[in-house]
């Protein structure tokens, strides 16, 4: 091939004459390189666009998750603040006498002391407490861990803490609140919210665990989630 040689490109159709185009090797190479660069640029643009879209979706999901967690944290903080207010108000009301407490329909100092008393003999621990409100029900799950050698058996009480400091039992199937474990057991149960009690009036739940002999080995009050 000589330096001045050209490539001839023929375009043929049945209903028209043959058309001939002459292209120099240099222009043909330039055309091929230009097409390759444009194709590569399109691929890079598509990759960047896809990555940006995926990143946007991830950030959007993270934002929604953070907003949900923040809302739950605010509710929990509000309930913990209410618990603290109840504790302080009931502590200041100890000198008022039982008659005044009964007249106002509030919990007595003895009940309030029970609400915030932490009982832990070391025989049993409660971990991974979770709660969820339904339309008219409350579901609760948590893990029991036996910390002593040998098995433990007994029953559990679930008590709802109202915003006035009183405790109301949560009615759940009795078989869900009995245990006999060597090391570990997951408790999962649900029950109807007591009639006349709204979700805003429920500040927390107290879990009390007794042995089969009736000895209280664990007691603690937890804030409830949504």
Secondary structure, DSSP 8 states (H G I E B T S, - for coil): --TT-EEEEEEEETTEEEEEEEEEHHHHHHHHHHHHHHHHHHHHHHHHHHHHHHHHHHHHHHHHHHHHHHHHHHHHHHHHHHHHHHHHHHHHTGGG-HHHHHHHT---HHHHHHHH--EE-SSEEEEEEEEEE-SSEEEEEEEEEE-SSS-EEEEEEEEEEETTS-EEE----GGGGEEEESSEEEEEEEEE--TT--GGGEEEEEEEEEETT--EEEEEEEE---
